[in-house]
């Protein structure tokens, strides 16, 4: 049977029996999602790569030490490790995340369907700038859920697992984030 046909849980068991090659399959299988979620938060390719590598070093060390016990929850466990490393980084740096796509382009520049005039471009850039600024004004827990849901494309279950809260709390934080953005937009329209 090919490694691609094994579940994460089965691959972890194989790794624990000494099959080092399965780690490459786990890495290949989940690298994009993990790296993207890190990159969306740190917006620096080299930093995201460093944090990704640190996360997998922690994964390997934990597996080798026999402390892994997240039966059937490999990806959420690795995502939690990566997420915690990003939080640690921001705590050290006191920086706010900037939202970008997996290939490093600004998320707000992805929706361009026609040749736009200079006026349209300026209006779009100002709108994106305003929205980014509003997102950065959100409380950290709301901003985190919004970024994970809309830009890392994580499910609310994955977000709940990563942030160590219930699904209802994650949903509530998203609702509050969207309500707060709407309020900020209304205030901006008035002013």
C-alpha positions in Angstrom: 0.0 0.0 0.0 1.3 3.5 -0.9 1.9 6.0 1.9 -0.8 8.3 0.4 -3.4 5.7 1.2 -2.6 5.7 5.0 -4.4 8.0 7.4 -2.4 10.5 9.4 -2.9 8.3 12.5 -1.6 5.3 10.7 1.4 7.3 9.4 2.2 8.5 12.9 2.1 4.9 14.2 4.5 3.9 11.3 6.8 6.8 12.2 6.8 5.7 15.9 7.9 2.2 14.8 11.0 3.7 13.1 9.8 4.4 9.5 11.3 7.8 9.0 10.0 8.1 5.4 6.4 8.6 6.5 7.3 11.9 8.0 7.9 13.2 4.5 4.4 12.1 3.5 2.9 13.9 6.5 4.9 17.0 5.7 3.9 16.9 2.0 0.2 16.3 3.0 -0.1 19.2 5.3 2.7 21.7 4.5 0.5 24.0 2.4 -2.2 24.4 5.0 0.1 24.8 7.9 2.5 27.1 6.1 -0.3 29.3 4.7 -1.9 29.7 8.1 1.5 30.8 9.5 2.2 33.1 6.6 -1.2 34.8 6.8 -0.5 35.8 10.3 3.2 36.8 10.1 3.3 38.1 6.4 7.0 37.3 6.0 8.1 34.4 3.9 11.3 33.7 5.8 9.7 34.1 9.2 6.9 31.8 8.1 9.4 29.2 6.9 11.3 29.4 10.2 8.1 29.0 12.3 7.0 26.1 10.1 10.4 24.4 10.6 10.2 25.1 14.3 6.8 23.6 14.4 7.9 20.4 12.7 11.0 20.1 14.9 8.6 20.3 17.9 6.4 17.6 16.2 9.4 15.3 15.7 10.7 15.8 19.2 7.2 15.2 20.7 6.7 12.1 18.6 10.1 10.7 19.4 9.7 11.4 23.2 6.5 9.4 23.2 4.4 12.4 24.4 2.1 12.4 21.4 -1.4 11.3 22.3 -3.8 13.2 20.0 -5.3 10.1 18.4 -6.7 10.9 15.0 -6.1 14.6 15.4 -2.6 15.1 13.8 -3.3 18.2 11.7 -5.2 20.2 14.4 -2.3 19.3 16.8 0.4 20.5 14.4 -1.7 23.6 13.6 -2.0 24.3 17.4 1.8 24.0 17.7 2.4 26.4 14.8 -0.3 28.8 16.1 1.3 28.9 19.5 4.7 29.6 17.9 3.1 32.5 16.0 1.6 33.8 19.2 5.0 33.6 20.9 6.5 35.5 18.1 3.9 38.3 18.2 4.3 38.5 22.0 8.0 39.0 21.5 7.6 41.5 18.6 4.3 43.2 19.5 3.4 43.3 15.8 0.0 43.1 14.2 -0.5 40.6 11.3 -1.1 41.7 7.8 -3.4 39.6 5.6 -1.9 38.0 2.4 -2.5 34.9 0.3 -0.3 31.8 0.2 1.8 33.1 -2.7 2.6 36.4 -0.9 0.2 38.7 -2.7 -2.1 41.0 -0.8 -5.5 39.3 -0.4 -7.2 42.5 -1.2 -5.6 42.7 -4.7 -7.0 39.3 -5.7 -10.4 40.5 -6.9 -9.5 42.3 -10.1 -11.7 41.4 -13.1 -11.4 44.3 -15.5 -9.0 47.0 -16.5 -9.6 49.7 -13.9 -9.2 53.4 -14.2 -6.8 55.3 -12.0 -9.8 56.5 -10.0 -11.1 53.0 -9.5 -7.6 51.8 -8.5 -7.2 54.6 -5.9 -10.7 53.9 -4.5 -10.0 50.1 -4.3 -6.6 50.8 -2.6 -8.2 53.2 -0.1 -11.0 50.7 0.6 -8.5 47.9 1.2 -6.4 50.1 3.4 -9.5 51.1 5.4 -10.6 47.5 5.8 -7.1 46.4 6.9 -7.0 49.2 9.4 -10.5 48.2 10.7 -9.4 44.6 11.0 -6.3 45.6 13.0 -8.6 47.6 15.4 -10.5 44.4 16.3 -9.8 42.7 19.7 -7.1 40.1 19.2 -9.4 37.1 19.7 -11.9 38.4 17.1 -9.1 39.3 14.6 -7.5 35.9 15.1 -10.8 34.0 14.3 -11.5 36.2 11.3 -8.1 35.7 9.8 -8.1 31.9 10.4 -11.6 31.5 9.0 -11.5 33.8 5.9 -7.8 33.8 5.0 -6.5 30.4 6.2 -9.8 28.8 5.3 -10.0 26.8 8.5 -13.3 25.3 9.8 -14.8 26.6 13.1 -13.9 23.2 14.5 -10.2 23.6 13.6 -10.3 27.2 14.9 -11.8 26.0 18.2 -9.1 23.3 18.5 -6.3 25.7 17.7 -7.5 28.5 20.0 -8.5 26.1 22.8 -12.1 27.3 23.0 -15.5 25.7 22.2 -16.9 25.9 18.7 -19.6 28.2 20.0 -17.0 30.6 21.4 -15.2 30.6 18.0 -18.5 31.3 16.2 -19.3 34.1 18.7 -16.0 35.7 18.2 -16.5 35.7 14.4 -20.0 37.2 14.8 -18.6 39.9 17.0 -15.8 40.6 14.6 -18.2 41.0 11.7 -20.6 43.1 13.7 -17.7 45.3 14.9 -16.5 45.7 11.3 -20.0 46.7 10.2 -20.2 49.3 12.9 -16.8 50.7 12.0 -17.9 50.9 8.3 -21.0 52.8 9.3 -19.1 55.2 11.4 -16.7 55.7 8.4 -19.6 56.4 6.0 -21.0 59.0 8.4 -17.7 60.8 8.8 
